[in-house]
């Protein structure tokens, strides 16, 4: 499954109402570690069709970043049944991200 780019307009439908676990990657164009994480996120998306992998640009979606109290990027969150169940800050390994989604 391809990585989805989430906006405030699509957030509720794609994330909160999803019947699959959702990985949110809060990132920005200027963030070096975010760019390092990008291929890992794409690999996870290819390996895990039973999860929804999403990116949220904090510069384009400041309301979502504020709502979820994003202080550092990259921040990864797993949302299940509309609730945040796991959060990690910084670059994570592919195995760690998959573990977050499976927990």
C-alpha angles and dihedrals in degrees: 000000000000122000110261122221108221127209131182087262095055099034099092096047098040099037115018096039096039117128089207130065110270126214113205118199110195106201147145136216093243095052114105096196089049089057090049089053095049099084090045091053090049090051091051090050090052093047099044113052090163091066132063113232115202138177125208119194105217092205092055096038107037092154092060092045089051094045091055093041095239106186100161133027141256092043119169121201131181116212121194123178090352094305129107106240102170137020131186128178122211135019112329131192121252090248092051092051092049089048090052091053095046096048 
